[in-house]
Amino acid sequence: MESMANGGGNILVFRGWGADKPGIAQAFLRIVVEHQSEVLDMAQFLLGGGLMFTFVLKVADQSSIGLMKSLSTCAREQGLQLSFHFPDAHQVPDTDDGPEAIISVVSPSAVTPALIMDIDKVLYGHGCVVLEIEHRSDNMKEHNGDYNKVQIRARCPSGLRLASLVLGPPEGKVEGLQKVGWEHGAEVTARWWDAMNRPNGKSLMVFGLSHVLCPEDVLDLVLKEAGIDPSQVSVSDSGNVAEEKLALLRGHSTSLLKKVMEHLPFTPGAKVVCSAMKRLGCRLAILTNTGMREIAEYFKQQLGVDYVICRDVEEKDGCFTGRYTGELQDVKFRKADLLKLMADREGIDCRNVITVGEPLKGLKAANARLMLECFGPNVYFNSTKLQDLTIVLYLLGFSGSDVRALRKRRWDDGPGALEPSGSSVPSSPPSKRFMVQVSGLNRVAGQLQSIFTPLASLRSDVQLTTIRQCSLQDGGMCLGLDLTVLKEKPDSVVKDLVYACQKEGLTIMDVNDSAKDFNWLSRYHNRYVITLVQKPNISSSSLSEVLSTISAQGINIIKIERLSARDIASLQFTVGLPDNLSSDDFAKKMVEVSKNHGADIAIQRDDLERWMRRLVVFDMDSTLIQQEVIDELAKLAGVETKVKEITEAAMRGELDFFGSLKSRVALLKGHNAEQLFEKVKANIVFTPGAKKLCTCLKRLGFKTAVISGGFLPVAQEVQRYLGLDYAFANTLEVDETTGLLTGKTSGPVVTPQRKRQLLATIANVEGCEIQQTIAVGDGANDIPMLHAAGLGIAFCAKPKVQEVSQFRINQMDLSTVLFLIGISERAMDRLSEEGVPLHRQFS
């Protein structure tokens, strides 16, 4: 925010609302450009069919009145309403302090103001401030047939423990989020935000077996097959139900297990969940205390699970003895040790260990807190309460559209329609619907609590069809509410809400007329994400032409969010393309805008595949490093001019790569290999942002590689410094007796075709598809690799490469790649803090 106060001029904030249609943002921005004002921040979201947007502008000292008049005229022409205010830039709160928590709230029933208020009570009790609330249309049960889901992002005080948020503090002064959720029939997970709303690709997911992957108690199934009623178990003073049940099997044949497996049930959604997490790159495990290893191994085989840790059942002469045996007979007392063992074996941060089931059950309070602090999200699931395991995906950040796509991809098991349908939702009693916008000049802890206080006592008589909130760089907030009131005199409910907001100094506006009618499917059909980057700041003229191009194609903007932290250097637009518009044709138009303004613009389909990428492969010369290694060697060898001529012609695609490499290497003959490479390695100049990018990718679970047409000693040094997983490059032949270069290469040459093959090979080794890869390069020899990858990025590339590449970055900062995969700058800063485990950065 410091930049907002510098450089003179006034800060003007204007907020607008009204019926949504293409071209609105462009109409206002054209006026901003005409008045030579600068956009410092902008945000937009939709509520039903209504649009809510905010601009933060830097206005010349004498231009404010004229600009406001022009904006007001534009608003009337567009059928919109506007409000203005001038914040004091020096009083804007510091937005960079404290960690951020992501709280997912998922419920099979309606989301109510009472639920949101009680959650905010917990957050307020810990001094947390709500920054964002996301409630997508495809996360509404009436549209997905599964659940209602709201996701809240909150800034927390430094030192706050996650266990205190989930379970409440040890002294019990504030309730925990989990208890509050259960009181309202909802499930809640909380985790520290680490840039992505989904699990890290380098995660371990540990499932329980009974009432988790299997909808019944596994021991009960075996007892029933033996003709024994499980309900006859009488628990001894030890209270160990599993041991008492196992004792009833004494003398029965172990062949019962095979009979059980012939009709073994899977919890609905189990296959979808396991398939999704495997595709993300996660390792899967089953941790069970019930025994019956043979059954656990069957689930492992069927679901693609990597580990089974299970107590062993004693057998004798093909029959059960009724006792447990082996080293793991007390497994339930060592859950934390076993989780850590699996995580360490896989090289996975303990914070990326996700447990599904009831891992905290039976633990003392102190041990339960330790589990939450040491490991990742604990997702509660018990099939006696919840029938569909896909709730786990919702709680871990997947949307209704994602879950539907996963079901179509592999299995259709479990409730939930393949196509959006409201048939599973019971008809509602007579009701009245209200849509309002609430805005404030600042955001403080307990704000939602204050807003919803008059509605909380009505419980389920008031339902939140939609709730969305965004935060702005000026310190303000904008909240959209779509309320359904199921009681007599519904207007009195809204009057109470208006009074509560005004009492807190908040502005509340009725947006019913503009917001109520819309087709939600249009928001998720042909949905794309446009990423705009221009450093140090996106100019108003660049932004105006981008929005003008979007408007001219009849494209509707669904959401605008800022990815850069301190300045408006990167924006992300979520849009819906018309059916008659080809994404390729639209991308070509955006290329022209990019060239005209020196901005980088990327257009990607906003679907599940965008979040499933797992491998990033880089070229080395003029990509990860700023030099061409062969030129550096030639400079030291005194043949710089000749080699440079050949290199430039090859990178322009004018010469055959293999032939040009052979000619250049021959010029190095007779020079000491070790001395040359040591000097080159000592003088490597890494591209700005390379270290930050690779550190962030590693923390996010991506595998990384350098594949270079250069030479292996330098590639291995780049691999070491950047922490890459793989390095492939050419090897120069060295005379073993003299240590001198022979002027030839040794082994297979890294040609353009071999780069593509190595990309596919590494993807295969890592167990991912080539569509899940990202490739970054600058030269003609990178083109096959860029075309093969799911996301091929031409980085500050030669003209020929830019012409044939779908994605381009021309800002000389490799960390810009992170914007293209949806990572904000603030998340980059957090992820790139070296030497500090992610979960301890704010402890």
SEVEXDREN-485470 format. One record per residue (C-alpha): x, y, z; residue in one letter. Coordinates in pm, whole numbers, plus 50000, padded with zeros to 5 digits. Layout:
N
XYZa/...
***
This chain:
843
500005000050000m/502985023250033e/502905029049658s/499335041849681m/500405071049896a/503395081349688n/503665103249382g/500965129249455g/497305129349353g/494215116449529n/493075080849586i/489495076249462l/487505044449519v/484265038649333f/481985008649368r/479254998949126g/476454973849104w/473734964448859g/472714939148597a/475644920048449d/476484922248078k/479654922847864p/481594955347828g/480864972448159i/484424973048293a/485704986247960q/483165014547955a/484415027548290f/488075021748215l/487855041847895r/486835071748107i/489675065048352v/492175066048064v/490615097747918e/491095115148253h/494715103148271q/494085084448595s/495895053148709e/494255020648818v/495755008949149l/493394979949213d/490214964749078m/487954936149173a/484734921549042q/482404893149129f/478874882849037l/475904876949263l/473204858549076g/472754878648759g/474124910048921g/477554925648890l/479514940949178m/482794958449104f/485294981949263t/488045004049117f/490795020549320v/492225049749122l/495025074749153k/493605107649028v/495385140348944a/494745167349206d/492435188248986q/490645159748806s/488495143149073s/485215162049016i/485305158948638g/486145122048656l/483335114948902m/480825133048678k/481915112848374s/481775080048569l/478295088548699s/477085095848344t/478515062448228c/476765044648515a/473385059348417r/473925048748056e/474755013348170q/471835012048415g/474195009248711l/474555026049048q/477825040349183l/479235052049515s/482465071549570f/484835077749857h/488355091349916f/490315069350159p/493275081850355d/496085061850196a/498285065950507h/495695048150723q/495355017450506v/496214986350713p/499334966350640d/498044936850440t/501214915950466d/501204907150838d/500254872950970g/499474839350813p/496314831850620e/494054802250691a/491714785350443i/488504772550598i/486244749750395s/482644745850514v/480644718050346v/477084708950430s/474424685950285p/471844711650396s/471494749250346a/474164773850456v/472654798450704t/473694832350841p/473774815451184a/476484791351062l/478624818950909i/478154840651218m/479254812751451d/482314806151237i/483154843151247d/482754842151627k/485544816451639v/487704837251406l/486974868851605y/487894850851928g/491364845151782h/491694879951626g/491304867351269c/489984889650989v/487984875250697v/489574884950364l/487584865250112e/484514843150093i/484014821549785e/480684804949713h/480644793449353r/477434784149175s/478744748849115d/479304745849491n/475574748549558m/473664716549619k/470834727349392e/473364726949107h/475784698649191n/473404674649366g/475984667949641d/476714695749889y/476764732749963n/480284745850008k/481634779250127v/485354786750142q/486694813950371i/490184829050368r/491154847350687a/494244865650809r/495364853051149c/497634867451418p/501214855151416s/501664826451658g/498094813151632l/498014775051635r/495854756851382l/494714732851654a/493264762451844s/491194771851538l/489924736551480v/489434724251839l/489384756752033g/492184768752264p/493234746052555p/491674769652809e/488324766352629g/487494803452599k/486544800052229v/484774770952058e/486534752351778g/485514753751414l/484834716451405q/482334717851691k/480614748251543v/480304730451209g/478814699351367w/476274720351558e/474984732351219h/475234698551042g/478334708750845a/481894695850811e/484814719950841v/488494717450757t/491144743950819a/494714746650696r/497304773350641w/496964788150296w/499944778950077d/499034795049746a/496714768549610m/493224758949722n/493934722249661r/496324697249819p/500004699649743n/501004674849472g/503634661249708k/501214649049974s/500424617050156l/496744608950205m/495994583750480v/492564567150497f/490894546950763g/489314514450644l/486124506750839s/483434533150783h/485834552350557v/486854533450241l/484494505450343c/480994517250445p/480794490550716e/482994477550995d/485304451850834v/485324429751142l/481514430151146d/481434417850786l/483674388350878v/481594380551186l/478384380750981k/479964357250727e/480724333951019a/477084335851128g/477864356951435i/475824387351529d/478334415851596p/475874432451831s/476354404552084q/479844417552166v/480114426052533s/482964450252590v/485274442052881s/486844467253117d/489604472952862s/487024488452630g/488724473752321n/485814465252090v/488064451851810a/489724426652040e/486374415052176e/485004410151824k/488114391851711l/487804367952006a/484424356551866l/486194343851554l/488264318751751r/488234285451567g/486614298451249h/488354292650915s/490364321150766t/488674312550432s/485884335650556l/487994364650431l/487794353350068k/484034349550094k/483724384750237v/485834398849954m/483484383849695e/480844409649791h/482934435949966l/481304470549949p/483164502849873f/482014535850016t/480384556349737p/482934580949602g/485974561049722a/487204553549371k/486734589449256v/488644603449555v/491554579249523c/491744584349146s/491814622349186a/494514622249451m/496694598049254k/496394620348949r/497564649549160l/500674629349243g/499734621149602c/500764588949774r/497924569649936l/497894548050248a/495454527950460i/495964528650836l/493614505251017t/493324491551366n/490834463851289t/493244438051145g/492114417150850m/495194425150642r/493944404550350e/490894426950318i/493014458350356a/495324445850080e/492264440249858y/491264476749901f/494854486649828k/494814467649499q/491394480149389q/491974516949474l/495634520849378g/496774526549736v/500544526149801d/500744515050165y/498794493950411v/499604495150780i/497454470450965c/497494449351277r/498124412351216d/495654385751318v/497044353251460e/496224321551265e/496794284851341k/496024255451116d/493984277650884g/491814291251164c/491644323151366f/492974320951721t/490984351651821g/494084372151903r/496234398951743y/499904392351699t/503064408051563g/504874440651619e/501904462751523l/499354449351769q/499284482851953d/499144503451632v/496374526251756k/498714541152016f/501344550951759r/499464568651481k/501734599051482a/504864577551458d/503464557751167l/502374588950978l/505804604451025k/507514572350912l/505534571650587m/506084608950528a/509844606150587d/510124576350356r/508454596050075e/510324628450151g/507004645650225i/506614674650467d/504474663250760c/502174693050693r/501284676050364n/500014644550536v/496214644550504i/494214620950725t/490694609750635v/488444592850889g/488584596951265e/492314597751344p/491764619451653l/489274594951804k/490504580152130g/493424604252165l/493934625752469k/493334662952407a/497044671152410a/497834643452161n/494974653851934a/496354689251926r/499814675851851l/498404656051556m/496774687451414l/499934707951461e/502334682451316c/500304670051021f/498084684150749g/494294686850730p/492304661650929n/489184654550723v/486504638650940y/484554610650774f/482364582850909n/479954565050675s/477334561850948t/477024599950935k/478144608050580l/477264585250290q/479524598650012d/483314600950037l/483474628049769t/482814653050050i/486574648850109v/487294664949770l/485014694349847y/486704699150186l/490164698150025l/489404725649773g/487824708849471f/484684724349323s/481434708249215g/482534710648851s/485804692948939d/483994664549115v/481594660648822r/484514659548578a/486284633248790l/483184611348795r/482874613448419k/486574605548377r/486684572948567r/483764560848770w/480204570948836d/479894558149190d/478074575749468g/475364601749479p/475494632649265g/474304637248909a/476744636748621l/475014667448484e/473804695948703p/470374689048834s/468164701749108g/466104669849122s/467794657849441s/466874689449629v/463484688649802p/461024715949718s/461194746049948s/458344761550145p/457034795850037p/459854820950059s/461094855249958k/464494862349814r/466634893049882f/469944902749725m/472074929649888v/475544944149864q/477334953750186v/480514974450165s/482864989450419g/485825012850414l/487804988050623n/487704951950732r/487974941851095v/487674910451304a/484054901651385g/482574920951091q/480394892050972l/479244886251326q/477994922151345s/476214919451011i/474454886451082f/473494891751447t/469824900251369p/469514869151146l/471244843251363a/468254836051590s/466164826551285l/468494796851220r/467264777550912s/464424802350847d/467024823850669v/469284806850417q/472284819750224l/471774809949863t/475024828149789t/477634846749992i/480744862649841r/483284886949979q/486384903049833c/489044925349989s/490664955549831l/494094971049842q/492605002449997d/491654982350306g/487964980150221g/485694950650165m/482654942349952c/480154915250053l/477364901349834g/474434882949995l/471644863249831d/469194856050114l/466134833850116t/463724841150403v/461304813150500l/459044830850746k/456174855050773e/456914892050729k/460214886150548p/460684923350483d/461184928950856s/464184905550844v/465904927050582v/465074958650776k/466884944051076d/469844935750852l/469944971150711v/469854985951062y/472684963251182a/474874973050884c/474225010150921q/474955008051293k/478404994051207e/479085021850955g/478614998350658l/476825006850334t/474074982750229i/472354983849892m/469384964949749d/470444947649424v/467354925649377n/466284939849041d/469654934748877s/470774902049030a/467944877049047k/467644862548696d/470564843848545f/471574810248402n/474324797048628w/475434771148371l/476584799048139s/479244807648400r/480804772948381y/480394765848011h/483434774447800n/485124789848102r/488624804248061y/491194822748269v/493094852548124i/496304862248303t/497644897348237l/501164906548351v/503064938948296q/505924950948513k/506394972348708p/502664980348669n/499844973548424i/499255006448249s/495715019648217s/496105019147837s/497114982247841s/494224973348068l/491814993747855s/492774975747535e/492554941547702v/489054949247827l/488094964547493s/489154932847311t/487224911547559i/484124933247517s/484344933847137a/484154895747128q/481014895147343g/482914878447628i/481484881947976n/483844887148269i/482844865848567i/485544875748812k/488554898948834i/491244893749097e/494694908149155r/497604883649173l/500344909049244s/500764919249607a/501714955749624r/501104970249278d/498734961248999i/501334941648801a/499194910648745s/495454905248709l/493484873548653q/490164874648465f/487754845448475t/485574847248164v/482984827847968g/483604825447592l/480564825647361p/479924792847178d/480634808946840n/484084821746945l/487154799746900s/489644802447185s/492464801546927d/491004831146737d/490584850447060f/494154842147165a/495484856246835k/493724889246902k/495254890247249m/498724884247101v/498374916746910e/497384934847230v/500414919647401s/502764931647128k/501274966647123n/501704972547496h/504624950347603g/502354930347833a/502164892547875d/498714877247825i/497914840347866a/494574823447801i/493874789347950q/490774768047992r/489634769548355d/489144732648417d/490404704248629l/493494698548413e/494824733148497r/495234722448861w/496584687648786m/500014697548651r/502924680548825r/506144684148622l/507974715448499v/510834711948250v/513194740548159f/515674748147889d/518904761348041m/520704786447817d/518894820247805s/516114805348017t/517304794448362l/520564812748306i/521194844048102q/524164830647905q/524664806047622e/527164781247769v/528834773047437i/529524810247390d/531054812647738e/533294782747664l/534234797747329a/535134830847494k/537554813047728l/538924792347440a/539464822947218g/536984812146946v/534064833847056e/533294851046724t/533114819246517k/531004800346771v/528614829346828k/527824831846457e/526954794746444i/524924796346769t/522754825646663e/521984809846327a/521044777046498a/518734793546753m/516984812446472r/516294778746315g/518444786046010e/520874757146071l/520424720346154d/520884716846530f/523044685646521f/525334699446254g/525734732946426s/526554716146758l/529174694446591k/530804725046429s/530914744946753r/532244716446967v/535044709946717a/536354745246780l/536984736547149l/539434708647071k/542664708547274g/541434729247572h/541454716747932n/537884705548012a/538004709348389e/539484744248381q/537004756648121l/533934743748305f/535064755748648e/535444791048511k/532034789648338v/530284776448651k/531864803548864a/530394830248636n/526844817248584i/524264845348583v/520864831648675f/517774847048520t/515844869648760p/513134849948935g/514674815648858a/515504807349220k/512154820249345k/510254800449083l/512054767549147c/511794770949526t/508044777349501c/507514748549260l/509364724949492k/507254736049790r/504114730649587l/505124694849507g/506114698949142f/508944678348999k/511434699148802t/514054692448536a/516524710248310v/516874695947959i/519574714547771s/521324713847439g/524264727747638g/526664707547848f/526214685148149l/528734699948399p/526934733548384v/523474717548383a/524384698248698q/525544730348867e/522244746948772v/520424716348906q/522294718849237r/521734755949288y/518044755849192l/517224722749361g/515964706049041l/515154668949033d/516634660048693y/519334673248460a/519964662348101f/522494678147865a/525244669747618n/528554655247728t/531834666647576l/534374639147510e/537594642747713v/540894625347646d/541434604547961e/545214607747950t/545514645247891t/542204658848025g/541814678547704l/538654681747493l/538694660547178t/536304683046988g/533564656646991k/530504648347200t/530054616047394s/526774597147416g/523394607247271p/523014643647169v/520154663947316v/518434673546992t/515014690846971p/513364656846925q/515244642047222r/514104671147439k/510514661347364r/511294624647429q/512964632347762l/509954653147867l/507704623147799a/510134599247972t/510344619748291i/506554623148296a/506264585348264n/508774579548546v/506844603948768e/503574586348689g/501884615648519c/500534622148170e/502304645847934i/499264669047955q/500214674048321q/503564689648229t/504814725148179i/507774733047951a/509684766047940v/512214775147673g/513444802147436d/515024786347128g/513984768546811a/515294735946957n/512664739047234d/509664740246999i/508884702546997p/509054701947377m/506854733047411l/504244718147177h/504184684547357a/503694698547708a/500294706147853g/501474742147904l/504344753047678g/505774787447760i/508074806747527a/510234827247767f/511794858947620c/512004837447312a/513294841646958k/510694854846708p/510244821146539k/509504804646874v/507014831546975q/505154827746647e/504434790746703v/503924791147082s/500564793647252q/501934809947570f/504584836947592r/506364855847869i/508454885847772n/508944901048119q/512534892348220m/511404874848538d/510924837348548l/508714838948857s/506034852348619t/505434815748532v/503784812348873l/501124837848776f/500184815148485l/499494786248722i/497364808548945g/499844816249224i/499624851049376s/502694872049453e/502024870849827r/501934832949807a/505214833449613m/506854854249885d/505724829750150r/506644798649954l/510084811549861s/511194817650221e/514084793150221e/515154772950520g/511834776950701v/509364747850696p/506114760650548l/504044752050856h/506464769851093r/506784802850911q/504154819151130f/504574799451453s/
***
